């Protein structure tokens, strides 16, 4: 290839990348999104067309909402871009840990080599002392041993220093790894567990329930009329609502329970060791906690009304699959929607249990 052709290709790449960047910024403006790096990255990926799955998700959101709300952008980013970024971070931290351990291992090898050398010096000194005929020869042996001992002591002190430094480095890397792990299982917008973590935990909870015979319940909850609320008051206020709901879930569940953002305005709560009746009580506490909060716009003091939720509840049945359990909770959720919203409805097992609207 000629040099002129290479310059032409580079110029073409430059023009195309700048064009994609301008299109990404236009999408940010059109969807009224702040120019956060992750939002820019998502739209740049979208216009470049390299991630077809991401493009399909964005196109579906555009078809459904007419734009892409910030909460939906968060979901798409977490699903199609964040995992790869997290994988890179985990790999970087893991590589740091490996290097730290290699350094410690190398320092230990050095001291072991010095110890072996010192043993050899002791052996040679013993042989020399057997034939030593005067004090000068003995002093020479002693001086040699002192030198060898000093060298060994110096290497030992160096090892101690390196071990302390390595311990601090390893501790910092371990904390970083824990931070990365937490980020991979946490929903960025609401701060509770994300869908990936929910999928992992519900599988484990079902296995535990099957093995132990202990009860297990699942709540699926959906914010009523959330799209209309977003359209009326804007997506930033809508995001605040999602955070408010997540907080209500967190304060109404126990340590072994798991509250998660299931997707969009839908949430889930896994309740191990909880029978259906008790799960209904928890769901009702969550519903009342949310409806009791009046939303007020801070900038104007304007009342935005209250938020309500519909909740479906199901209890695990021995031998059933995770999908079956989720499907029955989902059936209860939609039954609550059809019955007028702002209520809790149990699985369709015999006579349906439902709470009345307060």
C-alpha positions in Angstrom: 0.0 0.0 0.0 1.3 3.4 -0.9 1.9 6.1 1.8 -0.7 8.4 0.2 -3.3 5.6 0.4 -2.5 5.1 4.1 -3.0 8.8 4.8 -6.3 8.7 3.0 -7.5 5.8 5.1 -6.4 7.5 8.3 -8.2 10.7 7.2 -11.3 8.6 6.5 -11.2 7.0 9.9 -10.8 10.4 11.5 -13.8 11.9 9.7 -15.9 8.8 10.4 -15.1 8.9 14.2 -15.8 12.6 14.4 -19.1 12.1 12.6 -20.0 9.3 15.0 -19.1 11.5 18.0 -21.4 14.3 16.7 -24.2 11.8 16.2 -23.7 10.5 19.8 -24.0 14.0 21.2 -27.1 14.6 19.1 -28.7 11.5 20.7 -27.8 12.8 24.1 -29.5 16.1 23.3 -32.5 14.5 21.8 -33.1 12.3 24.8 -32.3 15.1 27.3 -29.5 13.1 28.9 -26.5 14.5 30.8 -23.2 14.0 29.0 -21.9 11.4 31.5 -19.1 9.3 30.0 -21.2 6.1 30.2 -24.1 7.7 28.3 -21.8 9.1 25.7 -20.1 5.7 25.4 -23.5 4.0 24.9 -24.6 6.3 22.2 -21.2 6.3 20.4 -21.4 2.5 20.4 -25.0 2.7 19.1 -24.1 5.0 16.1 -21.0 3.0 15.3 -23.1 -0.1 15.0 -20.5 -2.5 16.5 -22.8 -4.0 19.1 -25.9 -5.3 17.5 -27.5 -6.5 20.7 -27.2 -3.1 22.2 -28.6 -1.5 19.1 -31.7 -3.8 19.2 -32.3 -2.9 22.9 -32.0 0.9 22.1 -34.3 0.6 19.1 -36.9 -1.3 21.2 -36.8 1.4 23.8 -37.2 4.1 21.1 -40.2 2.3 19.7 -41.8 1.9 23.1 -41.1 5.3 24.7 -40.4 7.5 21.7 -37.0 8.3 23.4 -34.7 6.5 25.8 -35.3 7.4 29.5 -32.2 7.6 31.7 -33.4 4.6 33.8 -33.6 2.5 30.6 -30.1 3.8 29.5 -28.7 2.5 32.8 -30.2 -0.9 32.2 -28.9 -1.2 28.7 -25.4 0.0 29.7 -25.3 -2.5 32.6 -26.4 -5.4 30.3 -24.4 -4.7 27.2 -21.3 -2.6 28.1 -20.7 -2.7 31.8 -19.9 -6.5 32.0 -17.0 -6.1 29.6 -15.6 -3.1 31.5 -15.9 -5.0 34.8 -14.2 -8.0 33.3 -11.3 -5.7 32.4 -11.1 -4.3 35.9 -11.2 -7.8 37.5 -8.4 -8.9 35.2 -6.3 -5.9 36.1 -6.8 -6.4 39.9 -6.1 -10.1 39.6 -3.0 -9.4 37.6 -1.8 -7.0 40.4 -2.4 -9.7 43.0 -0.4 -12.2 41.0 2.5 -9.8 40.6 2.4 -9.0 44.3 2.6 -12.7 45.2 5.4 -13.3 42.7 7.4 -10.5 44.3 6.9 -12.0 47.8 7.9 -15.4 46.4 11.0 -14.0 44.8 12.0 -12.3 48.1 11.5 -15.6 50.0 13.7 -17.4 47.4 16.4 -14.9 47.9 16.4 -15.4 51.7 16.4 -19.2 51.3 19.4 -18.8 49.0 21.2 -16.8 51.6 20.3 -19.3 54.3 21.7 -22.1 52.2 24.9 -20.1 51.6 25.2 -19.4 55.4 24.8 -23.1 56.1 27.6 -23.8 53.6 29.8 -21.1 55.4 29.1 -22.9 58.8 30.1 -26.2 57.2 33.3 -24.8 55.8 34.1 -23.0 59.1 33.8 -26.3 61.0 36.2 -28.0 58.6 38.6 -25.1 58.9 38.5 -25.1 62.7 39.5 -28.8 62.7 42.9 -28.0 61.3 43.3 -24.4 62.7 46.8 -24.2 64.4 46.7 -20.6 65.7 44.5 -17.8 66.9 44.8 -15.9 63.6 43.2 -18.7 61.7 40.3 -18.9 64.2 39.7 -15.2 64.1 39.6 -15.4 60.3 36.9 -18.1 60.5 34.9 -16.1 63.0 35.1 -12.9 60.9 33.9 -14.9 57.9 31.0 -16.2 59.8 30.1 -12.7 61.1 30.1 -11.4 57.6 27.9 -14.2 56.4 25.5 -13.7 59.4 25.3 -10.0 58.7 24.5 -10.6 55.0 21.8 -13.1 56.1 20.4 -10.6 58.6 20.3 -7.9 56.0 18.4 -10.0 53.5 16.0 -11.0 56.3 15.4 -7.4 57.2 14.9 -6.6 53.5 12.4 -9.5 53.2 10.5 -8.2 56.2 10.2 -4.7 54.6 9.1 -6.2 51.3 6.6 -8.4 53.0 5.1 -5.4 54.9 4.9 -3.4 51.6 3.5 -6.4 49.8 0.9 -7.0 52.5 -0.3 -3.4 52.2 -0.4 -3.7 48.4 -2.3 -6.9 48.6 -4.8 -5.5 51.1 -5.4 -2.5 48.8 -5.9 -4.8 45.8 -8.2 -7.0 47.8 -10.3 -4.0 48.7 -10.4 -3.0 45.0 -11.4 -6.4 44.0 -14.3 -6.3 46.5 -15.3 -2.9 45.2 -15.4 -4.4 41.6 -17.3 -7.4 42.8 -19.9 -5.2 44.5 -20.2 -3.0 41.4 -20.9 -6.1 39.3 -23.9 -7.1 41.4 -25.3 -3.6 42.2 -27.8 -1.6 40.1 -26.0 1.7 39.4 -29.2 3.9 39.6 -30.9 2.5 42.8 -28.0 1.0 44.8 -29.8 -2.4 45.3 -29.0 -5.7 43.7 -29.1 -5.8 39.9 -30.8 -8.3 37.7 -27.7 -10.4 37.3 -27.3 -10.8 41.0 -31.0 -11.6 41.4 -30.8 -14.4 38.8 -27.9 -15.9 40.7 -29.5 -15.6 44.1 -32.9 -17.0 43.1 -31.3 -20.1 41.7 -29.4 -20.6 44.9 -32.4 -19.9 47.0 -34.4 -22.5 45.1 -31.6 -25.1 45.5 -31.5 -24.4 49.3 -35.3 -24.7 49.5 -35.2 -28.0 47.7 -32.4 -29.3 49.9 -33.7 -28.2 53.3 -37.4 -28.2 52.8 -37.6 -24.7 54.2 -40.1 -22.3 52.8 -39.2 -19.7 50.2 -41.2 -16.8 48.8 -40.8 -14.3 46.0 -42.2 -10.8 45.5 -42.5 -9.1 42.1 -43.5 -5.5 42.2 -44.2 -2.8 39.6 -44.6 0.9 40.0 -48.1 1.9 38.9 -48.4 4.3 35.9 -44.6 5.0 35.9 -44.5 5.9 32.3 -47.1 8.6 32.7 -45.3 9.9 35.7 -42.1 10.1 33.7 -43.9 11.9 30.9 -45.5 14.4 33.2 -42.6 15.2 35.5 -39.4 14.2 33.6 -37.0 11.4 33.8 -34.8 12.9 36.5 -37.8 12.9 38.8 -38.6 9.4 37.6 -35.1 8.3 38.6 -35.7 9.7 42.1 -38.9 7.7 42.3 -36.9 4.5 41.5 -34.4 5.3 44.2 -37.2 6.0 46.7 -38.8 2.6 45.9 -35.5 0.9 46.2 -34.9 2.5 49.6 -38.4 1.3 50.8 -37.6 -2.2 49.8 -34.2 -2.2 51.6 -35.7 -1.0 54.9 -38.5 -3.5 54.8 -36.5 -6.7 54.3 -34.2 -8.6 56.7 -30.5 -9.4 56.3 -31.0 -12.8 54.6 -33.5 -11.4 52.1 -32.5 -9.8 48.8 -34.2 -6.7 47.2 -33.3 -6.3 43.5 -34.2 -4.1 40.6 -35.7 -6.6 38.2 -35.8 -4.3 35.2 -37.2 -0.8 34.4 -39.7 0.1 37.0 -40.1 -3.5 38.2 -38.5 -4.9 41.4 -38.1 -8.3 43.1 -37.6 -9.5 46.6 -36.3 -13.0 47.5 -37.6 -14.1 51.0 -35.8 -17.3 52.1 -37.3 -19.2 55.1 -40.6 -17.2 54.6 -44.0 -18.8 54.2 -46.6 -17.3 51.9 -48.6 -15.7 54.7 -45.6 -13.9 56.0 -44.5 -12.9 52.6 -47.9 -11.3 52.1 -47.3 -9.3 55.2 -43.9 -8.1 54.0 -45.3 -7.1 50.7 -48.1 -5.1 52.3 -45.5 -3.3 54.5 -43.6 -2.4 51.4 -46.8 -1.2 49.6 -47.8 1.0 52.6 -44.3 2.4 53.1 -44.3 3.6 49.5 -47.8 5.0 49.3 -47.3 6.9 52.6 -44.6 9.1 51.0 -45.8 12.3 49.3 -43.5 13.4 46.6 -42.6 17.1 46.6 -40.5 18.9 44.0 -37.6 20.5 45.9 -37.1 23.5 43.5 -40.8 24.7 43.7 -42.4 22.9 46.6 -44.9 21.5 44.2 -46.7 18.3 45.3 -46.3 15.5 42.8 -48.7 13.2 44.6 -48.0 9.7 45.8 -46.4 6.6 44.2 -48.2 3.3 44.4 -47.1 -0.3 43.6 -48.7 -3.5 42.6 -47.1 -6.6 44.1 -47.4 -10.3 43.2 -46.4 -13.0 45.7 -45.6 -16.7 45.2 -44.2 -19.4 47.5 -41.8 -22.1 46.2 -43.3 -25.5 45.5 -41.0 -28.5 45.9 -39.7 -29.7 42.6 -40.6 -26.7 40.5 -38.1 -24.6 38.4 -37.0 -21.1 39.0 -38.9 -20.0 36.0 -42.1 -21.5 37.3 -41.8 -19.7 40.6 -41.1 -16.4 38.8 -44.1 -17.0 36.5 -46.5 -17.5 39.4 -45.3 -14.3 41.1 -45.6 -12.5 37.8 -49.2 -13.8 37.5 -50.0 -12.4 40.9 -48.5 -9.0 39.9 -50.6 -8.8 36.8 -53.7 -9.8 38.7 -53.0 -6.9 41.1 -52.8 -4.6 38.1 -56.1 -5.8 36.7 -57.8 -5.5 40.0 -57.1 -1.8 40.2 -53.4 -1.5 41.1 -52.0 -0.4 44.5 -52.5 -3.9 46.0 -50.8 -7.2 46.8 -52.1 -10.4 45.2 -50.8 -13.9 45.9 -50.1 -16.7 43.5 -53.2 -18.4 42.0 -53.2 -21.3 44.3 -56.8 -22.1 45.4 -58.7 -19.1 46.5 -56.7 -16.0 45.6 -55.4 -14.0 48.6 -55.4 -10.2 48.1 -55.0 -7.2 50.3 -57.4 -4.3 50.0 -56.3 -0.8 49.0 -55.6 1.3 52.1 
